[in-house]
């Protein structure tokens, strides 16, 4: 149980555990990236939720192990995870979970190096490396920085002064293939006149089912698209399978034969294709959902509409490429996760004015233009 220091070259197999949606996996990506950079010889496996397994196309990993988390009891999940960790013969495991049961699970797995968050006496006794974790109500910073403490604590302990951590902490995703980039260029041609704005209005169906509402009303999307087209922009509307109803409502609210509008709904088949569209556009407009994190991972300007969630936790700080838009002077937001676990009855925070979004888009276009020079 001692906190001995292994030789870096003795670590051949590393398990990462991070449960959540695709956005959570992208926020966790810097942990994997920094560990792989420091230990290139290690075989890296990510344990994640089955609903997020498509993120494997975006991350540099040797293996992804999907687990059914939704609808499974914690006891059953931990038993399944314990068995897979034992079978994997890992030399190190890094887990993002803050549950007090996580240190017990990692210790029971028999893995020599166990890295997790500092959560009290149990983590202190059973983990070999603890990463700092602020109390829940005090977690105001970018979530990727919070996760990254796992990598930096582990690698500082392992490599000492030889370790130079990533700065700034940003996810870096796999570049889409040449075929995907050519496909995206056929849909968003570079020679087309006017700035190119990709709009992805969708949120996951599971969040809607849980009454976690983060989407913008379709009527406001339609107004935003109309005004952007009237300003001479090329606007491209994309969405995933969960967005069919929203896309239909937006289209029904748009003027007929709107010049500059292009409906790309249903064209993307995977996250890399969506990434290729993000790269082909000048700016992405979205909400707090995985496409927003995708844009950050490709370092493309994004304007993200936030309702009940906290933009400080979900967008990199002090980076003008990544802009949040919120209802101003609404003291009750952000509330989700800190105050409540679902939306309130009115969701006033989702009534973000179109004018504020358009102003942020103009700023983002200026940044996009300057970076292209």
C-alpha positions as CSV (number, residue, x, y, z in Angstrom):
1,X,0.0,0.0,0.0
2,X,3.1,2.2,0.3
3,X,3.5,5.2,-2.0
4,X,6.6,4.0,-3.7
5,X,7.9,5.6,-6.8
6,X,8.2,3.2,-9.8
7,X,10.6,3.7,-12.7
8,X,8.8,5.4,-15.6
9,X,9.8,2.6,-18.0
10,X,8.2,0.1,-15.7
11,X,4.7,1.4,-16.5
12,X,3.6,-0.5,-19.5
13,X,-0.2,-0.5,-19.2
14,X,-2.4,2.4,-17.9
15,X,-6.1,2.5,-17.3
16,X,-8.1,5.7,-17.4
17,X,-11.6,5.9,-16.0
18,X,-13.9,8.8,-16.8
19,X,-17.7,8.5,-16.9
20,X,-19.9,11.1,-18.5
21,X,-21.0,12.4,-21.9
22,X,-18.9,13.1,-25.0
23,X,-18.2,16.6,-23.7
24,X,-16.8,15.1,-20.4
25,X,-14.5,12.9,-22.4
26,X,-13.2,15.8,-24.4
27,X,-12.6,17.8,-21.2
28,X,-10.7,14.7,-19.9
29,X,-8.6,14.5,-23.0
30,X,-5.6,16.6,-21.8
31,X,-5.1,14.0,-19.0
32,X,-4.6,11.2,-21.5
33,X,-2.5,13.5,-23.8
34,X,-0.1,14.6,-21.2
35,X,0.4,11.0,-19.8
36,X,1.0,9.6,-23.3
37,X,3.5,12.4,-24.0
38,X,5.4,11.6,-20.8
39,X,5.1,7.8,-21.1
40,X,5.0,7.0,-24.8
41,X,5.7,3.3,-24.2
42,X,2.5,2.8,-22.2
43,X,-0.5,1.0,-23.6
44,X,-3.5,3.3,-22.7
45,X,-7.1,2.1,-22.1
46,X,-10.0,4.3,-21.4
47,X,-13.0,3.0,-19.5
48,X,-16.1,5.2,-20.3
49,X,-19.8,5.1,-20.7
50,X,-21.2,3.2,-23.6
51,X,-23.1,6.3,-24.8
52,X,-19.8,8.1,-25.3
53,X,-17.8,5.4,-27.0
54,X,-17.8,7.3,-30.3
55,X,-15.3,9.7,-28.8
56,X,-12.6,7.0,-29.5
57,X,-12.3,8.4,-33.0
58,X,-11.1,11.7,-31.5
59,X,-8.6,10.6,-28.8
60,X,-5.2,9.0,-29.1
61,X,-5.8,5.7,-27.3
62,X,-4.9,2.0,-27.7
63,X,-8.2,0.7,-26.4
64,X,-11.6,1.9,-25.3
65,X,-13.8,-0.2,-23.0
66,X,-17.4,0.9,-22.9
67,X,-19.6,0.2,-19.8
68,X,-23.3,0.5,-19.4
69,X,-23.6,3.1,-16.7
70,X,-27.2,4.4,-17.1
71,X,-29.7,2.1,-15.6
72,X,-27.1,0.0,-13.8
73,X,-26.7,0.0,-10.0
74,X,-23.5,1.3,-8.6
75,X,-22.7,-2.1,-7.1
76,X,-23.1,-3.9,-10.4
77,X,-21.1,-1.2,-12.2
78,X,-18.2,-1.4,-9.7
79,X,-18.3,-5.2,-9.8
80,X,-18.0,-5.2,-13.6
81,X,-15.3,-2.5,-13.6
82,X,-13.3,-4.3,-10.8
83,X,-13.3,-7.5,-12.9
84,X,-12.1,-5.7,-16.0
85,X,-9.4,-3.8,-14.1
86,X,-8.2,-7.1,-12.6
87,X,-8.1,-8.8,-16.1
88,X,-6.3,-5.9,-17.7
89,X,-3.1,-6.3,-15.6
90,X,-2.5,-2.6,-15.5
91,X,0.5,-1.0,-13.9
92,X,-1.3,2.3,-13.2
93,X,-4.9,3.5,-13.1
94,X,-6.1,7.1,-13.2
95,X,-9.7,7.8,-12.2
96,X,-11.7,11.0,-12.3
97,X,-14.4,9.8,-9.9
98,X,-14.9,11.7,-6.6
99,X,-17.0,9.0,-5.0
100,X,-15.4,7.7,-1.7
101,X,-15.8,4.2,-3.1
102,X,-13.4,4.9,-6.0
103,X,-10.2,4.5,-3.8
104,X,-11.6,1.2,-2.5
105,X,-12.3,0.0,-6.0
106,X,-8.9,1.0,-7.3
107,X,-7.1,-0.6,-4.3
108,X,-9.2,-3.8,-4.7
109,X,-8.1,-4.0,-8.3
110,X,-4.5,-4.8,-7.2
111,X,-3.1,-2.2,-9.6
112,X,0.2,-0.9,-8.1
113,X,-0.1,2.8,-9.0
114,X,-3.5,4.3,-8.1
115,X,-4.3,7.9,-9.0
116,X,-7.4,9.7,-8.0
117,X,-8.9,12.8,-6.3
118,X,-8.2,13.7,-2.7
119,X,-11.5,13.0,-0.9
120,X,-10.5,12.2,2.7
121,X,-9.0,9.6,4.9
122,X,-9.9,6.7,2.5
123,X,-8.2,8.2,-0.5
124,X,-5.2,9.1,1.6
125,X,-4.9,5.5,2.8
126,X,-5.6,3.7,-0.5
127,X,-4.3,5.8,-3.3
128,X,-0.7,6.1,-4.2
129,X,-1.1,9.6,-5.7
130,X,-3.9,12.1,-4.7
131,X,-4.8,15.1,-6.9
132,X,-6.3,18.1,-5.2
133,X,-10.1,18.6,-5.5
134,X,-12.0,21.6,-4.3
135,X,-15.3,21.1,-2.4
136,X,-18.2,20.8,-4.8
137,X,-19.6,24.2,-4.2
138,X,-16.2,25.8,-4.7
139,X,-15.4,24.3,-8.1
140,X,-15.6,27.4,-10.3
141,X,-12.8,26.8,-12.8
142,X,-12.5,25.1,-16.1
143,X,-13.3,21.4,-15.7
144,X,-10.3,20.4,-17.9
145,X,-8.0,22.0,-15.4
146,X,-9.7,20.1,-12.6
147,X,-9.2,16.8,-14.4
148,X,-5.6,17.7,-15.4
149,X,-4.6,17.8,-11.8
150,X,-4.8,14.0,-12.0
151,X,-2.1,13.9,-14.8
152,X,0.1,16.5,-13.2
153,X,0.1,15.0,-9.7
154,X,0.9,11.5,-11.1
155,X,3.6,12.7,-13.4
156,X,5.2,15.0,-10.9
157,X,5.4,12.1,-8.5
158,X,6.8,9.8,-11.2
159,X,9.2,12.1,-13.0
160,X,9.9,14.8,-10.4
161,X,11.7,17.8,-11.9
162,X,11.8,16.3,-15.4
163,X,8.1,16.8,-15.8
164,X,6.9,19.9,-17.7
165,X,3.1,20.1,-17.7
166,X,1.0,21.1,-20.6
167,X,0.2,24.8,-20.7
168,X,-2.4,26.0,-21.4
169,X,-4.6,23.0,-20.6
170,X,-6.7,22.5,-23.8
171,X,-8.0,19.3,-25.4
172,X,-6.3,18.5,-28.8
173,X,-8.3,16.1,-30.9
174,X,-7.4,13.9,-33.8
175,X,-7.4,15.7,-37.2
176,X,-10.1,14.3,-39.5
177,X,-8.9,12.3,-42.4
178,X,-8.1,13.9,-45.8
179,X,-11.3,12.2,-47.2
180,X,-13.4,13.7,-44.4
181,X,-11.9,17.2,-44.9
182,X,-12.5,16.9,-48.7
183,X,-16.1,15.9,-48.0
184,X,-16.6,18.9,-45.6
185,X,-15.1,21.2,-48.2
186,X,-17.7,20.0,-50.7
187,X,-20.4,21.1,-48.3
188,X,-18.7,24.3,-47.0
189,X,-16.7,25.4,-50.1
190,X,-13.9,27.8,-49.2
191,X,-14.6,29.8,-52.4
192,X,-18.1,30.7,-51.4
193,X,-18.5,34.4,-50.6
194,X,-19.1,35.6,-47.1
195,X,-18.1,34.3,-43.7
196,X,-19.1,30.6,-43.1
197,X,-21.0,30.0,-39.9
198,X,-21.9,26.5,-38.7
199,X,-24.8,26.1,-36.4
200,X,-25.4,23.0,-34.3
201,X,-28.5,23.6,-32.0
202,X,-28.7,20.1,-30.5
203,X,-28.4,18.6,-27.0
204,X,-28.4,15.0,-26.1
205,X,-31.8,13.2,-25.7
206,X,-30.8,11.8,-22.4
207,X,-30.3,15.3,-20.9
208,X,-33.8,16.3,-22.1
209,X,-35.3,13.1,-20.6
210,X,-33.7,14.2,-17.3
211,X,-35.2,17.7,-17.6
212,X,-31.7,19.1,-18.0
213,X,-32.6,21.7,-20.6
214,X,-29.7,23.5,-22.3
215,X,-31.1,24.3,-25.8
216,X,-32.1,27.6,-27.3
217,X,-35.8,28.0,-28.4
218,X,-36.2,27.1,-32.2
219,X,-37.8,30.4,-32.9
220,X,-34.6,32.2,-31.7
221,X,-32.4,29.9,-33.8
222,X,-34.6,30.8,-36.8
223,X,-34.3,34.5,-36.1
224,X,-30.6,34.2,-35.7
225,X,-30.1,32.3,-38.9
226,X,-32.3,34.8,-40.8
227,X,-30.4,37.8,-39.6
228,X,-27.0,36.2,-40.3
229,X,-28.1,35.4,-43.8
230,X,-29.4,39.0,-44.3
231,X,-25.9,40.2,-43.2
232,X,-24.4,38.3,-46.1
233,X,-23.1,35.3,-44.2
234,X,-23.3,31.7,-45.3
235,X,-25.1,29.7,-42.6
236,X,-24.9,25.9,-42.4
237,X,-27.3,24.0,-40.1
238,X,-26.1,20.6,-38.8
239,X,-27.5,18.2,-36.2
240,X,-27.4,14.7,-34.9
241,X,-30.1,12.0,-34.6
242,X,-31.4,13.5,-31.3
243,X,-32.1,16.9,-33.0
244,X,-34.7,16.0,-35.6
245,X,-37.6,17.8,-33.9
246,X,-35.6,20.9,-33.2
247,X,-34.3,21.0,-36.8
248,X,-37.8,20.7,-38.1
249,X,-39.1,23.5,-35.9
250,X,-36.2,25.7,-37.0
251,X,-36.8,25.1,-40.7
252,X,-40.5,25.7,-40.4
253,X,-39.8,29.1,-38.8
254,X,-37.4,30.2,-41.5
255,X,-38.4,32.4,-44.5
256,X,-38.8,30.5,-47.7
257,X,-35.8,30.4,-50.1
258,X,-33.6,32.2,-47.6
259,X,-30.4,33.1,-49.5
260,X,-27.2,31.9,-47.8
261,X,-28.9,29.2,-45.8
262,X,-27.7,25.6,-46.2
263,X,-29.3,22.6,-44.4
264,X,-26.7,20.0,-43.7
265,X,-28.9,18.0,-41.2
266,X,-28.3,14.3,-41.5
267,X,-25.1,14.6,-43.4
268,X,-22.7,13.8,-40.6
269,X,-22.2,10.1,-39.8
270,X,-19.6,10.4,-37.0
271,X,-17.8,12.9,-34.8
272,X,-14.8,13.2,-37.2
273,X,-17.1,14.3,-39.9
274,X,-18.7,16.9,-37.6
275,X,-15.1,17.9,-36.7
276,X,-14.3,18.4,-40.4
277,X,-17.3,20.7,-40.8
278,X,-16.2,22.7,-37.7
279,X,-12.7,23.1,-39.3
280,X,-14.2,24.1,-42.6
281,X,-16.4,26.8,-41.1
282,X,-15.2,30.2,-39.6
283,X,-17.3,30.0,-36.4
284,X,-19.5,27.5,-34.7
285,X,-22.6,28.6,-32.9
286,X,-24.0,26.1,-30.4
287,X,-25.1,25.5,-26.9
288,X,-23.5,23.7,-23.9
289,X,-23.1,20.3,-25.7
290,X,-20.5,18.1,-27.3
291,X,-20.2,20.2,-30.5
292,X,-19.0,23.1,-28.4
293,X,-16.3,21.0,-26.8
294,X,-15.4,19.7,-30.3
295,X,-14.8,23.2,-31.5
296,X,-12.6,23.9,-28.5
297,X,-10.7,20.7,-29.2
298,X,-10.0,21.9,-32.7
299,X,-9.2,25.5,-31.4
300,X,-11.9,27.0,-33.7
301,X,-13.9,30.1,-32.6
302,X,-17.2,29.1,-30.9
303,X,-20.1,31.1,-29.6
304,X,-21.9,29.0,-27.0
305,X,-25.3,29.9,-25.6
306,X,-25.5,29.0,-21.9
307,X,-28.6,28.6,-19.7
308,X,-28.5,26.9,-16.3
309,X,-24.9,25.5,-16.6
310,X,-21.7,27.4,-15.7
311,X,-19.7,28.6,-18.6
312,X,-16.7,29.1,-16.3
313,X,-16.5,25.4,-15.9
314,X,-17.0,24.4,-19.5
315,X,-15.0,26.9,-21.6
316,X,-11.3,27.7,-21.3
317,X,-10.7,30.9,-19.4
318,X,-9.1,34.0,-20.9
319,X,-9.3,32.8,-24.5
320,X,-11.2,35.1,-26.8
321,X,-11.8,32.3,-29.3
322,X,-14.3,30.7,-27.0
323,X,-17.2,32.9,-26.2
324,X,-20.2,32.3,-23.9
325,X,-23.5,34.2,-24.2
326,X,-25.9,34.3,-21.3
327,X,-29.0,36.2,-20.2
328,X,-27.6,39.2,-18.4
329,X,-28.4,40.3,-14.9
330,X,-30.1,37.0,-14.0
331,X,-28.8,36.3,-10.5
332,X,-30.2,32.8,-10.3
333,X,-27.9,31.4,-12.9
334,X,-25.9,29.3,-13.1
335,X,-27.8,26.8,-11.0
336,X,-27.5,23.4,-12.5
337,X,-25.5,20.9,-10.3
338,X,-24.6,23.5,-7.7
339,X,-28.2,24.3,-6.6
340,X,-30.4,21.9,-8.5
341,X,-30.2,18.7,-10.6
342,X,-32.7,19.8,-13.2
343,X,-34.2,22.9,-14.7
344,X,-36.6,25.1,-12.9
345,X,-40.2,25.6,-14.1
346,X,-39.5,28.8,-16.1
347,X,-35.9,28.4,-17.5
348,X,-35.6,32.1,-18.0
349,X,-31.9,31.6,-18.5
350,X,-32.5,30.1,-21.9
351,X,-34.1,33.2,-23.2
352,X,-30.8,34.6,-24.5
353,X,-31.5,37.6,-26.8
354,X,-30.6,37.1,-30.5
355,X,-28.8,40.5,-30.5
356,X,-26.3,39.3,-27.9
357,X,-25.5,36.2,-30.0
358,X,-25.0,38.2,-33.1
359,X,-22.7,40.6,-31.4
360,X,-20.5,37.7,-30.1
361,X,-20.5,36.2,-33.6
362,X,-19.0,39.4,-35.0
363,X,-16.3,39.3,-32.5
364,X,-15.6,35.6,-33.3
365,X,-15.5,36.3,-37.0
366,X,-12.8,39.0,-36.4
367,X,-10.8,36.5,-34.4
368,X,-11.2,33.9,-37.1
369,X,-10.1,36.4,-39.8
370,X,-7.0,37.4,-37.9
371,X,-6.0,33.8,-37.2
372,X,-6.3,33.0,-40.9
373,X,-3.8,35.8,-41.9
